[in-house]
């Protein structure tokens, strides 16, 4: 028995040691993953790079952040740090696995050297570009606070509120609305905290408080976002639409759902009042259909006369924000019914009936800025718009409303077909066909505020933009070009 017990114990010991070895190997493998990271924390910039990084990935990182003057390759491979020290960078760590360097931010009004302005160069997005005054890339938004109601709005004035911190000597407010200048907006002390009033347009905003020189998020605000550089910022929406439901005060639960949130029934809980239910939202320009869900039952808005068929024998309420675009189809005098459908209404062929005129059919429809595909439904047959020469490869008509950027590719005069694809069209390799104009190919498009990745497809071959030095590596090792839209 003693021999068996000894063998069993030895077996368990060997298995335990084996597990430890496997864990150690796994940790080593994980530790050897190449790292190229830029972060901002506590008023300092940090660059971390491991020594097993590939040259292509390092080159992309250097170009992306405009770091050519630091000669990071010399420091990585030869331990030459003259350029780092000359530009004010400190070496926090430097060993056989990699290095970390850091540098304090200079005041905004004293940042002049392009290397010092790692986050403020033309090639790299500024704070204002990454956090624009308003973001037109979102369809809707709403506020969620833990201990108080959303910031008070009256007309275009918003009251920003920070609870407590009554012992602080000074509190400042900074955010996307003032280019994150830390000394521009002092807050006023009240009996329960600090306030500041701003005139703001409807939209999405990012902000932080600076309490006695220390930056902090709003602990009462449940909406926070990481900026991709190690910073967490609070988010709030200046709303432009108030959904109201009168009555139903005995209901247990009331929510709102519509085309703006893909009809998810449990996302937007309405707030109970003495006379009914309410929910303020930010909505982008366009046409939005919706219903109320009262204790599980769907209801139209009885106070809103604007209705569209829901495809199930009933109707959806709708509201429109912005100017209408007039869709027209000339001819077809014998058609019994003509409808409009497109990407703007999820291709619902039952929703938008056009009206007959002396020359054909028409329908004014409110669209926000964007890139849309559409067709006409004529007595059961789908046709492209004969008056619109812009078509995508699947035969849909293409409509660009308020274009704010034009992709351009010079040269390639012998190319037969060039397409631009990116995150703005789900990398569709066939839809956005460029037009030859002189010595370049052009495609105007509407891009939302912020960062966009793209490539050109020249006669089937994917290439980065040769005129754009800003790019980042992708999972295929072929790189994507980058464009930033700031308004």
C-alpha positions in Angstrom: 0.0 0.0 0.0 2.8 2.4 0.9 4.4 1.8 -2.5 1.2 2.5 -4.3 0.6 5.6 -2.3 4.1 6.8 -3.1 3.7 6.2 -6.8 0.3 8.0 -6.7 1.9 11.0 -5.0 4.8 11.1 -7.5 2.3 10.9 -10.3 0.3 13.9 -8.9 3.6 15.8 -8.4 4.7 15.2 -12.0 1.2 16.3 -13.3 1.4 19.4 -11.2 4.8 20.3 -12.4 3.7 19.7 -16.0 0.8 22.1 -15.5 3.1 24.7 -14.2 5.4 24.3 -17.2 2.5 24.6 -19.6 1.3 27.7 -17.8 4.8 29.2 -17.9 5.1 28.4 -21.6 1.7 30.0 -22.3 2.7 33.1 -20.3 5.9 33.3 -22.2 4.1 33.1 -25.5 1.7 35.7 -24.5 4.5 37.9 -23.2 6.2 37.6 -26.6 3.2 39.1 -28.5 4.6 42.1 -30.4 3.4 45.4 -28.8 3.2 48.9 -30.4 1.2 51.0 -28.2 0.6 54.8 -27.7 -1.4 55.9 -24.7 -2.0 59.1 -22.7 -2.4 58.9 -19.0 -2.0 61.5 -16.2 -1.0 64.2 -18.5 1.9 62.1 -20.0 2.3 60.5 -23.4 3.6 56.9 -23.4 5.1 54.8 -26.2 5.6 51.1 -25.6 7.3 48.8 -28.2 8.5 45.3 -27.8 11.8 44.3 -29.6 10.2 41.4 -31.5 8.0 43.8 -33.6 8.3 43.4 -37.3 9.8 46.2 -39.4 6.5 46.7 -41.4 4.4 47.1 -38.3 7.0 49.5 -36.7 7.1 51.6 -39.9 3.3 51.9 -40.0 3.3 52.9 -36.3 6.0 55.6 -37.0 4.1 57.0 -40.0 0.7 56.9 -38.2 1.9 59.1 -35.3 4.5 61.1 -37.3 7.4 59.9 -35.2 10.2 60.0 -37.8 12.2 62.5 -35.8 12.6 60.2 -32.9 14.5 57.5 -34.8 12.8 54.7 -32.9 14.5 52.0 -35.0 17.9 53.2 -33.9 16.9 53.1 -30.3 15.2 49.7 -30.7 18.1 48.0 -32.5 21.2 50.0 -31.5 20.1 51.6 -28.2 20.9 55.1 -29.6 18.7 57.5 -27.6 20.1 60.9 -28.6 17.0 61.8 -30.7 14.7 60.8 -27.9 16.4 62.9 -25.2 16.8 65.8 -27.6 13.0 65.9 -28.1 12.3 65.7 -24.3 11.4 62.0 -24.0 12.2 60.0 -20.9 13.2 56.3 -20.9 10.9 54.5 -18.4 12.0 51.0 -19.3 14.6 49.5 -21.6 15.5 45.8 -21.5 15.7 42.7 -23.6 12.0 42.5 -24.2 11.3 46.1 -25.2 11.1 49.7 -24.1 8.7 52.3 -22.7 9.3 56.1 -23.2 7.2 59.0 -21.9 6.8 62.7 -22.2 4.7 65.3 -20.5 2.2 67.3 -22.5 3.1 70.9 -23.1 0.3 73.5 -22.6 -2.0 73.5 -25.7 -0.9 77.0 -26.6 2.8 76.2 -26.4 2.9 73.0 -28.5 4.9 73.8 -31.6 7.2 71.0 -32.5 5.5 68.3 -34.7 7.0 65.6 -32.5 5.8 67.3 -29.4 2.4 67.5 -31.0 2.0 63.7 -31.3 -1.8 64.1 -30.9 -2.1 67.4 -32.6 -0.5 67.1 -36.0 -2.2 67.4 -39.4 -1.3 63.8 -40.1 -2.5 62.5 -36.8 -6.0 63.3 -35.5 -6.3 66.2 -33.1 -8.5 66.0 -30.0 -11.1 67.9 -31.9 -11.0 65.4 -34.8 -11.3 62.4 -32.6 -14.0 64.1 -30.4 -15.7 66.5 -32.8 -18.1 69.2 -31.5 -21.0 67.1 -32.7 -20.8 63.7 -34.3 -22.9 63.1 -37.4 -22.1 59.5 -37.6 -24.7 58.4 -35.1 -28.4 58.0 -35.6 -29.7 58.4 -32.1 -28.6 58.8 -28.5 -30.0 59.3 -25.0 -28.6 60.1 -21.6 -28.3 57.9 -18.5 -27.3 59.3 -15.1 -27.1 57.5 -11.9 -28.0 60.0 -9.2 -29.8 62.8 -11.0 -31.7 63.7 -14.2 -29.9 64.4 -17.4 -28.3 67.9 -17.8 -31.0 70.5 -17.9 -31.7 71.9 -21.4 -33.5 75.1 -22.3 -33.5 76.1 -25.9 -29.8 75.8 -26.9 -28.4 76.3 -23.4 -27.3 73.2 -21.5 -26.4 73.2 -17.8 -23.5 70.9 -17.0 -23.5 69.7 -13.4 -20.9 68.2 -11.1 -22.2 66.9 -7.8 -20.3 67.4 -4.5 -16.5 68.3 -4.5 -17.5 71.4 -2.5 -14.1 71.5 -0.9 -12.4 71.9 -4.2 -10.7 75.3 -4.8 -11.3 75.2 -8.6 -13.2 73.1 -11.1 -12.9 73.5 -14.9 -14.9 71.9 -17.7 -13.3 70.7 -20.9 -14.5 68.6 -23.8 -15.2 68.3 -27.5 -17.1 71.6 -27.3 -14.0 73.7 -26.6 -11.2 71.6 -28.1 -10.4 70.2 -24.7 -8.8 73.4 -23.4 -8.4 72.8 -19.7 -8.4 76.5 -18.7 -11.2 77.9 -20.8 -14.4 77.0 -18.9 -14.4 77.6 -15.1 -17.4 76.1 -13.3 -19.3 78.0 -10.6 -19.7 76.6 -7.1 -23.2 76.0 -5.8 -24.6 74.7 -2.5 -24.4 71.1 -3.9 -21.6 71.1 -6.4 -20.5 73.0 -9.5 -22.3 74.1 -12.7 -21.5 75.6 -16.1 -23.8 76.7 -18.8 -23.0 76.2 -22.5 -24.8 77.0 -25.8 -24.7 73.7 -27.8 -26.3 72.3 -30.9 -28.0 68.9 -30.8 -25.6 66.1 -31.0 -23.1 63.9 -29.1 -20.4 65.4 -26.9 -17.5 64.2 -24.8 -16.3 65.9 -21.6 -14.3 65.7 -18.4 -14.0 67.8 -15.2 -10.7 69.2 -14.0 -10.9 69.3 -10.2 -7.9 71.1 -8.6 -5.8 70.3 -11.7 -6.8 66.6 -11.8 -8.8 65.3 -14.7 -11.8 63.1 -13.9 -14.8 61.6 -15.5 -18.4 62.3 -14.4 -19.1 59.5 -11.9 -22.8 60.1 -12.1 -22.9 59.6 -15.9 -23.3 56.0 -17.0 -22.2 56.8 -20.6 -18.4 56.6 -21.0 -16.2 55.8 -23.9 -12.6 54.9 -24.4 -10.8 57.1 -26.9 -8.5 54.3 -28.1 -5.5 56.0 -26.5 -6.0 54.9 -22.9 -8.4 57.7 -21.9 -12.0 57.3 -20.6 -14.3 60.2 -21.3 -17.9 60.9 -20.3 -20.5 61.3 -23.0 -23.7 63.2 -23.1 -26.3 64.0 -25.8 -27.9 67.4 -26.4 -31.4 66.1 -27.4 -33.6 67.5 -30.1 -36.7 65.2 -29.8 -39.0 64.5 -26.9 -41.2 61.4 -27.2 -44.3 61.7 -25.0 -47.1 59.2 -24.1 -50.0 60.6 -22.2 -51.9 58.5 -19.8 -51.1 54.8 -19.0 -50.0 55.9 -15.6 -50.9 52.4 -14.1 -48.6 50.7 -16.6 -45.6 48.8 -15.1 -43.2 49.3 -18.0 -43.2 51.5 -21.1 -40.5 51.6 -23.7 -39.8 53.1 -27.2 -38.6 51.3 -30.3 -38.2 52.4 -33.9 -36.1 52.3 -37.0 -33.4 54.3 -35.2 -32.6 51.4 -32.8 -33.5 48.5 -35.1 -36.8 48.1 -33.3 -35.2 46.6 -30.2 -38.1 46.7 -27.7 -36.2 46.8 -24.4 -33.4 49.3 -25.1 -35.2 52.7 -24.6 -37.1 52.7 -21.3 -39.3 55.8 -20.9 -39.5 57.8 -17.7 -42.7 58.0 -15.8 -44.3 61.4 -15.0 -47.4 62.5 -13.2 -49.3 62.6 -16.6 -47.7 59.8 -18.6 -44.3 58.8 -19.9 -41.5 60.7 -21.5 -38.1 60.1 -23.2 -35.8 62.8 -24.7 -33.6 61.6 -27.5 -31.1 62.9 -30.0 -32.1 61.9 -33.5 -30.1 62.5 -36.7 -31.7 64.1 -39.7 -33.9 61.8 -41.6 -37.2 59.9 -41.3 -37.7 57.8 -38.3 -40.6 55.3 -37.7 -41.5 54.3 -34.1 -44.0 52.7 -31.7 -44.5 52.5 -27.9 -44.4 49.2 -26.1 -46.8 49.3 -23.1 -46.5 46.2 -20.8 -45.5 44.2 -23.8 -48.2 45.6 -26.3 -47.2 47.7 -29.3 -49.0 51.0 -29.8 -48.8 53.8 -32.4 -48.5 57.4 -31.2 -52.2 58.5 -31.2 -51.1 62.2 -31.0 -49.0 62.0 -34.2 -51.0 61.9 -37.5 -47.9 61.0 -39.6 -48.1 57.2 -40.2 -46.7 54.7 -42.6 -47.8 51.0 -43.2 -45.9 48.6 -41.0 -46.3 45.6 -43.3 -48.6 43.7 -40.9 -51.9 45.4 -41.6 -51.3 48.3 -39.2 -49.2 51.5 -39.1 -46.0 52.9 -37.5 -45.8 56.5 -36.4 -43.0 58.6 -37.9 -41.2 61.9 -37.5 -39.0 63.7 -40.0 -36.1 66.0 -39.2 -34.5 68.0 -42.0 -35.3 69.0 -45.6 -37.1 66.6 -47.9 -35.5 65.2 -51.1 -37.9 64.9 -54.0 -37.8 61.5 -55.6 -39.2 61.5 -59.2 -40.0 58.8 -61.7 -41.0 60.2 -65.1 -43.5 58.4 -67.3 -45.3 55.1 -66.4 -48.8 56.7 -66.8 -50.5 53.3 -66.9 -48.9 52.0 -63.7 -51.4 51.3 -60.9 -49.0 51.7 -58.0 -45.4 52.9 -57.7 -43.4 52.7 -54.5 -40.0 53.9 -53.3 -37.6 51.7 -51.4 -34.0 51.8 -50.5 -31.3 51.5 -47.9 -32.8 54.5 -46.0 -36.0 52.4 -45.1 -34.4 48.9 -45.0 -35.8 48.2 -48.5 -39.4 48.0 -47.3 -41.4 47.8 -50.5 -44.7 48.3 -48.8 -43.9 51.5 -46.9 -43.4 54.5 -49.3 -46.2 54.9 -51.9 -45.5 57.6 -54.5 -48.1 60.0 -55.8 -49.1 60.2 -59.5 -48.5 63.5 -61.3 -49.0 64.8 -64.9 -45.4 63.8 -65.8 -45.0 60.6 -63.7 -44.6 59.9 -60.0 -43.0 61.6 -57.1 -42.5 61.5 -53.4 -40.8 64.0 -51.1 -38.9 62.1 -48.4 -36.6 63.5 -45.7 -33.1 62.0 -45.8 -30.1 62.9 -43.6 -26.7 63.3 -45.1 -25.3 60.0 -46.3 -24.8 57.5 -49.1 -28.0 55.8 -50.2 -29.1 53.1 -52.6 -32.6 53.0 -53.9 -35.0 51.6 -56.6 -38.6 52.1 -57.7 -41.3 49.4 -57.3 -43.6 49.6 -60.3 -46.6 47.2 -60.2 -44.4 44.5 -58.7 -41.2 45.1 -60.8 -38.1 46.8 -59.5 -36.3 49.3 -61.7 -33.4 51.7 -61.2 -33.9 55.4 -61.5 -33.6 56.1 -65.3 -32.8 59.7 -64.6 -29.9 58.9 -62.3 -26.7 57.7 -64.1 -25.1 56.7 -60.8 -25.5 53.0 -60.4 -23.8 50.4 -58.1 -22.8 47.0 -59.4 -26.0 45.4 -58.1 -28.1 47.7 -60.3 -29.3 50.0 -57.5 -29.4 53.7 -58.1 -26.9 55.6 -55.9 -27.7 58.9 -54.2 -25.0 60.9 -52.2 -26.7 63.5 -50.1 -24.4 66.4 -49.0 -21.0 64.9 -50.0 -18.2 66.2 -47.8 -15.2 64.4 -49.2 -13.9 63.2 -52.6 -11.6 60.2 -52.9 -9.0 60.9 -55.6 -6.4 58.6 -57.3 -4.0 60.1 -59.8 -2.5 58.2 -62.6 -3.7 54.8 -63.6 -4.9 56.2 -66.9 -4.9 52.7 -68.5 -7.1 51.2 -65.8 -10.5 50.0 -66.9 -12.3 50.2 -63.5 -11.3 51.6 -60.1 -13.4 51.2 -57.0 -13.0 52.7 -53.5 -13.9 50.5 -50.6 -13.7 51.1 -46.9 -15.5 51.0 -43.5 -18.0 53.5 -44.9 -19.5 50.9 -47.3 -18.7 47.7 -45.4 -15.6 47.2 -47.7 -17.9 46.4 -50.6 -15.6 45.7 -53.6 -18.1 46.6 -56.2 -20.4 49.5 -55.1 -18.4 52.8 -55.2 -17.1 53.0 -58.8 -14.8 55.9 -59.4 -15.1 58.2 -62.4 -12.1 59.2 -64.6 -11.6 62.9 -64.7 -8.6 64.2 -66.5 -5.5 62.6 -65.0 -7.3 61.3 -61.9 -10.1 59.1 -60.7 -12.7 60.7 -58.4 -15.5 59.6 -56.2 -17.4 62.1 -54.0 -18.9 60.6 -50.8 -20.5 61.5 -47.5 -18.3 60.4 -44.6 -19.2 60.7 -40.9 -17.0 62.6 -38.6 -14.0 60.7 -37.4 -11.6 58.1 -38.7 -12.1 56.0 -41.8 -10.1 53.2 -43.4 -10.1 52.6 -47.1 -8.4 51.2 -50.2 -8.6 51.5 -53.9 -9.3 48.5 -56.1 -7.6 48.9 -59.5 -8.8 46.4 -62.0 -9.3 43.9 -59.2 -6.1 44.7 -57.3 -6.3 46.2 -53.8 -3.9 49.0 -53.1 -3.3 51.7 -50.5 -3.6 55.3 -51.5 -0.2 56.2 -52.9 -0.7 59.9 -52.2 -1.7 59.4 -48.5 1.2 58.7 -46.1 -1.2 57.9 -43.2 -2.0 54.2 -43.0 -2.2 51.4 -40.4 -1.5 47.7 -40.6 -4.4 45.3 -41.0 -4.8 41.6 -40.3 -3.6 40.7 -43.8 -0.4 42.6 -43.5 -1.3 44.7 -46.5 -2.2 48.0 -44.7 -5.2 50.3 -45.0 -5.1 54.0 -45.8 -6.7 56.4 -43.3 -8.7 59.6 -43.7 -10.0 61.7 -40.8 -13.1 63.9 -41.2 -13.4 66.7 -38.8 -16.7 68.3 -39.9 
